Amino acid sequence: FVKELEDVKGSNELRKAQLDYLQFERDVISTQMAKFEQFNDSTSHEEISQAFTDLLKMSQVEQAKLTGLARVQKEFAEENNVVLKPSAISVIE
């Protein structure tokens, strides 16, 4: 649905950044988080540790994507006289 939305007032970059972030989150859930759902009593400590390490690496990528999204959001807000809540701004400051 979001992919078909029409861009308004220069929202193209914001929409792209939001879609990129949502796609990333979906991928993390379907690949990284799914590993944890498959663990059971026989799962080795090494497997758990590796899955956790992989998830931590993804959190660094996530932070970079969130920072980029916040930057584009702030730019869009400034161009369109939209006031952002402080929580939306704090990600990039």
C-alpha positions as CSV (number, residue, x, y, z in Angstrom):
1,F,0.0,0.0,0.0
2,V,2.7,2.5,1.0
3,K,4.6,1.9,-2.3
4,E,1.6,3.1,-4.3
5,L,1.1,6.3,-2.3
6,E,1.5,9.5,-4.3
7,D,4.3,11.9,-3.3
8,V,3.1,15.2,-1.9
9,K,5.1,18.3,-1.4
10,G,8.5,16.7,-2.1
11,S,7.9,13.6,0.0
12,N,9.7,11.3,-2.5
13,E,12.9,11.0,-0.4
14,L,11.0,10.6,2.8
15,R,8.8,7.9,1.4
16,K,11.9,6.1,0.0
17,A,13.7,6.3,3.4
18,Q,10.6,5.0,5.2
19,L,10.2,2.1,2.8
20,D,13.8,1.2,3.1
21,Y,13.6,1.1,6.8
22,L,10.4,-0.9,6.8
23,Q,12.0,-3.4,4.4
24,F,15.0,-3.7,6.6
25,E,12.9,-4.3,9.7
26,R,10.9,-7.0,7.9
27,D,14.1,-8.7,6.8
28,V,15.6,-8.7,10.3
29,I,12.4,-10.2,11.7
30,S,12.2,-12.9,9.0
31,T,15.9,-13.8,9.1
32,Q,17.5,-12.9,12.4
33,M,14.7,-13.0,14.8
34,A,13.3,-16.2,13.3
35,K,16.4,-18.0,14.4
36,F,15.5,-17.4,18.1
37,E,12.1,-18.9,17.5
38,Q,13.6,-22.2,16.4
39,F,15.8,-22.6,19.4
40,N,15.0,-25.4,21.8
41,D,16.6,-27.4,24.7
42,S,19.2,-28.9,22.3
43,T,20.3,-25.6,20.8
44,S,24.0,-25.2,21.5
45,H,25.4,-22.2,23.3
46,E,27.5,-21.4,20.2
47,E,24.4,-21.3,18.0
48,I,22.7,-18.9,20.4
49,S,25.8,-16.8,20.8
50,Q,26.2,-16.5,17.0
51,A,22.6,-15.6,16.5
52,F,22.9,-12.9,19.2
53,T,26.1,-11.5,17.6
54,D,24.4,-11.4,14.2
55,L,21.4,-9.6,15.7
56,L,23.8,-7.0,17.4
57,K,25.4,-6.4,14.0
58,M,22.0,-5.7,12.5
59,S,21.2,-3.3,15.3
60,Q,24.2,-1.1,14.1
61,V,22.8,-1.1,10.6
62,E,19.4,-0.3,12.0
63,Q,20.7,2.7,13.9
64,A,22.3,4.0,10.7
65,K,19.0,3.6,8.8
66,L,17.1,5.3,11.6
67,T,19.5,8.2,11.6
68,G,19.1,8.6,7.8
69,L,15.4,8.4,8.1
70,A,15.3,11.0,10.8
71,R,17.5,13.3,8.7
72,V,15.2,13.0,5.7
73,Q,12.2,13.5,7.9
74,K,13.7,16.6,9.4
75,E,14.5,18.0,6.0
76,F,10.9,17.3,4.8
77,A,9.5,19.0,7.9
78,E,11.6,22.1,7.5
79,E,10.7,22.4,3.8
80,N,7.0,22.0,4.6
81,N,6.8,23.9,7.9
82,V,5.9,20.8,9.9
83,V,6.8,20.8,13.6
84,L,8.3,17.5,14.7
85,K,8.1,16.2,18.3
86,P,11.4,16.3,20.2
87,S,11.7,12.5,20.1
88,A,11.8,12.5,16.3
89,I,14.5,15.1,16.3
90,S,16.7,13.6,19.0
91,V,17.7,10.6,16.8
92,I,19.8,12.9,14.7
93,E,21.1,15.4,17.2
